[in-house]
Amino acid sequence: MTDETHDIRIKRLIYRSRYTGTKETDILLGSFAARHLAELEESLLDEYEALIENSDPDLYMWMSGRKPVPAEWDGEIMRLLKTFKIDD
């Protein structure tokens, strides 16, 4: 990882979350990231950053509950994503 500041990291992750490759995950992850990433501690940002490296279809299926979340990704971030409501 580079020596980026916390603010730059948040901006990079929000951008990455808004442009995942599929519209559904762009909307879900982009909205979640814009609303919550700035308040997360570094360990949870690490978890989020690793999680979004998964394929878009897998992420969408896990977040929507259509497929079970593999144990290695079933952490605090996934629990937050699964309960996140865009219109809250």
N, C-alpha and C positions, 0 to 999 in steps of 0.2 A: 504494500500500500504506500502511496506517496505521502508526503507531509502536508496533506490538505487540512484546512481548518475544519472545525465542526460545522460551521455555516456552509462552507463549500461542499462538504460531504452531504449535508441535508439537501442542498440544491441539486446535486448530482443524482441522488437517490430519488428525489421527486421527479426529475426529468426522466430518469430510467423507468420509473413506475408509470409514467404517463404514456410512454412509447414502448410498450412491450412487444407489440406485433399483432395483437388481437384486440378488437374494440372492447370486448367484455372485461378483459384484464386491465386494459388501459383505464377504463372507468373506475373499476373497483380499486386497483392498486394506486392509481393516481389520486383519487379522492382520499383514500386512507393515508397515503404518504403526506399529502398537503396538510391534512388535519392533525396527524399524530407524530410524525417523525421528529419534529423539533423538540418534543417533550420526552423522548425516549432516552434512556441511558445508553452508553456506548455498547454494552454487551447485547442489548436488544437491537441496536442498529446493525451490529455484526450479524445477528441471527436473521434479521430482515434482509440484509444484503445477500447473504448466502441463499436464503429461501428464493429470492426472485431470480436466481440463476437457473431455476428449474424451468421446464417447458411451460409455455402459456396454457396449453390444454390441461396439463396436470394441475397447475395452480388454480385454474378456474374450477375444475372438478373437485378439488380439495376444499376450496373456499365455499363452494355452493353445497357441499355435503353429498355430492353425487358419487364420490369415490372416497373410500377411507384414506385418511392422511397417514402416510408411512411414519413409523415411530420416530425416525430421525428428523422429521419436519414437524412433528406434533408438539410444538413448544408454545411458549407464551405468545409469540407473534402470530402463529396460526390461530390460536384461540381468539386473539383480538380481531383478526381478519374475518373469522367465521361469524363473529357477532356484530361486525361493523355494518352500519346502515348508512347509506349515502345521504339520506335526507335527515339525519339526526342533527 
